Amino acid sequence: MQGLPPGWVTDTSGLGRPAQLTALGNGVVPQQAARAVERLAPPLGHCAHGAG
């Protein structure tokens, strides 16, 4: 549902239901993170720090 493989959190041994829900609630949906990096990061090859 959040772009994670089945069992990513629920198949973790020793992690109870409340902790699973906390982990999912505090997580970042991978597709959202990828889009943010796409939008916010400068294009490769245009970094002023690499010029010299």
Secondary structure, 3 states (H helix, E strand, C coil): CCCCCCCCCCCCCCCCHHHHHHHHHHCCCHHHHHHHHHHHCCCCCCCHHHCC
